[in-house]
């Protein structure tokens, strides 16, 4: 198994302490229950929040199927926002929903935009966040073609086992774009295979 890594790789190589400190010092503390929405698709995007506790999921609606899909998650110690749309109030492309009881420190995206406008170094960080987000989403999109559903689930297990333990079967299945029934089957197969390998190794 590979070394545990961040689920949201856009953070890697970025120093976001200034934003964390600002949210903790100036942000409104808000308690959110499971199912509460931070942003709603189609409405102006406004918020940037630091997640003190809990987990949020990013949802997109397929109107033809009448179905919602999970496209990503934000965990404790991370930021949650529909970036960069939140910076100037553009229409949100996704709905952001609390996946469990959450505590956040929330600021308006316009505040973050002002920080970027007033400090060239922070502006560079804002641009790098956007570039890193694009790379992360681009790689995830390509992985749907490069790997089978089984391999994508294996890679998720290897990369971020703590994420798999935290999230529901339904949300993981939606993120992988497979049915919960098929994911349950994959889990059983992989668990059996792992146990078999452990028994073989211990007997050698």
C-alpha positions in Angstrom: 0.0 0.0 0.0 1.3 3.4 -0.9 1.8 6.2 1.6 -1.4 8.0 2.6 -1.8 11.2 0.7 -4.2 14.1 0.5 -7.5 13.4 -1.2 -7.6 17.0 -2.5 -4.2 17.3 -4.1 -4.7 21.0 -5.1 -3.3 21.9 -1.7 0.0 20.3 -2.2 2.9 22.8 -2.5 0.7 25.7 -1.4 1.0 27.8 1.8 -2.6 28.6 2.7 -2.0 29.5 6.4 -2.9 33.2 5.7 -6.4 32.1 4.6 -6.8 29.7 7.5 -5.7 32.4 10.0 -8.0 35.0 8.4 -11.0 32.6 8.5 -10.4 31.7 12.1 -9.9 35.3 13.2 -12.5 37.1 11.1 -14.9 34.4 9.8 -18.4 33.8 11.2 -18.6 30.5 13.1 -21.4 28.5 11.7 -22.9 25.2 12.8 -24.4 23.2 9.9 -26.4 20.0 10.1 -26.2 17.1 7.6 -28.0 18.2 4.4 -27.6 21.9 4.9 -26.3 23.7 1.8 -23.4 26.2 1.7 -23.9 26.9 -2.0 -26.7 26.0 -4.4 -26.1 25.4 -8.1 -27.6 28.2 -10.2 -27.6 30.8 -7.5 -24.8 33.4 -6.9 -21.8 31.8 -5.2 -20.7 33.7 -2.1 -18.7 31.8 0.4 -15.3 30.6 1.4 -15.2 28.5 4.6 -12.6 26.7 6.6 -13.8 23.4 7.9 -13.1 23.0 11.6 -15.2 19.9 11.9 -17.1 17.6 9.6 -17.2 17.0 5.8 -18.8 18.6 2.8 -19.7 17.1 -0.6 -19.8 18.8 -4.0 -23.0 17.8 -5.9 -24.0 18.2 -9.5 -27.5 17.4 -10.8 -28.2 15.5 -13.9 -31.7 16.7 -15.0 -32.2 14.0 -17.6 -31.7 11.3 -15.1 -33.2 13.2 -12.2 -30.1 12.2 -10.2 -27.4 13.9 -8.1 -23.7 12.9 -8.4 -20.9 13.6 -5.9 -17.9 15.2 -7.7 -15.7 15.9 -4.6 -15.4 16.4 -0.9 -13.9 18.8 1.6 -12.7 17.5 4.9 -11.7 18.8 8.4 -8.8 21.2 8.1 -9.6 22.1 4.5 -11.4 24.9 2.7 -14.7 24.5 1.0 -15.9 26.9 -1.8 -17.1 26.9 -5.4 -13.8 28.5 -6.5 -13.3 30.7 -8.4 -17.0 31.6 -8.8 -17.2 32.7 -5.2 -14.7 35.5 -5.7 -17.1 37.7 -7.6 -20.5 36.2 -7.1 -20.8 34.3 -10.3 -23.5 31.6 -10.6 -22.5 28.5 -8.7 -21.9 25.4 -10.8 -22.3 23.0 -8.0 -24.3 22.5 -4.8 -22.1 22.2 -1.7 -23.8 20.2 1.1 -22.8 19.2 4.6 -22.4 15.4 4.7 -22.5 15.4 8.5 -22.8 17.9 11.3 -20.1 20.5 10.5 -18.5 23.6 12.1 -17.1 26.2 9.7 -15.5 29.6 9.8 -17.0 31.4 6.9 -16.1 34.6 5.0 -17.4 36.1 1.8 -15.6 35.3 -1.4 -15.3 39.0 -2.1 -13.1 39.3 1.0 -10.7 36.8 -0.4 -10.7 38.7 -3.7 -9.8 41.9 -1.9 -6.8 40.1 -0.3 -5.7 39.0 -3.8 -6.1 42.5 -5.2 -4.1 44.1 -2.3 -1.1 41.7 -2.2 0.7 40.4 -5.3 2.0 37.4 -3.5 -1.5 36.4 -2.4 -2.7 37.0 -5.9 -0.1 34.5 -7.2 -1.4 32.0 -4.6 -4.9 32.5 -5.8 -3.8 31.8 -9.4 -1.9 28.7 -8.3 -5.0 27.4 -6.5 -6.9 27.7 -9.7 -4.2 25.9 -11.7 -3.9 23.1 -9.1 -7.7 22.7 -9.1 -7.7 22.3 -12.8 -4.9 19.7 -12.7 -6.7 17.7 -10.0 -10.0 17.7 -11.8 -8.3 17.0 -15.2 -6.5 13.9 -13.8 -9.6 12.6 -12.1 -11.5 12.9 -15.4 -8.7 11.1 -17.3 -8.6 8.3 -14.7 -12.2 7.4 -15.6 -10.8 6.4 -19.0 -7.4 5.1 -17.8 -8.7 2.7 -15.1 -11.6 0.4 -14.5 -14.0 1.1 -11.6 -12.2 -1.6 -9.6 -8.8 0.0 -10.2 -10.1 3.5 -9.4 -11.5 2.1 -6.1 -8.2 0.3 -5.4 -6.3 3.5 -6.0 -8.6 5.5 -3.7 -8.1 2.9 -1.0 -4.4 3.0 -1.4 -4.1 6.8 -1.6 -6.6 7.8 1.1 -7.8 5.0 3.3 -9.1 7.4 5.9 -11.5 8.9 3.3 -13.0 5.6 2.5 -13.6 4.9 6.2 -15.3 8.3 6.7 -17.7 8.5 3.7 -20.9 6.5 3.0 -21.0 3.7 0.5 -23.5 5.8 -1.5 -21.3 8.8 -1.7 -18.2 6.9 -2.7 -20.1 5.0 -5.4 -21.4 8.3 -6.7 -17.9 9.8 -6.8 -16.6 6.8 -8.7 -19.7 6.9 -11.0 -20.8 3.3 -10.2 -23.8 1.9 -8.4 -23.7 1.2 -4.6 -24.4 -2.4 -5.4 -21.4 -2.8 -7.6 -19.2 -1.0 -5.1 -20.4 -3.3 -2.3 -19.4 -6.2 -4.6 -15.9 -4.7 -5.1 -15.5 -4.2 -1.4 -16.2 -7.8 -0.7 -13.9 -9.1 -3.4 -11.0 -6.8 -2.3 -11.5 -7.7 1.3 -11.5 -11.4 0.5 -8.4 -11.0 -1.7 -6.6 -9.0 1.0 -7.4 -11.6 3.7 -6.2 -14.4 1.4 -2.9 -12.6 0.7 -2.4 -11.9 4.5 -3.0 -15.6 5.3 -0.5 -16.7 2.5 2.1 -14.3 3.8 1.7 -15.3 7.4 2.1 -19.0 6.4 5.3 -18.5 4.5 
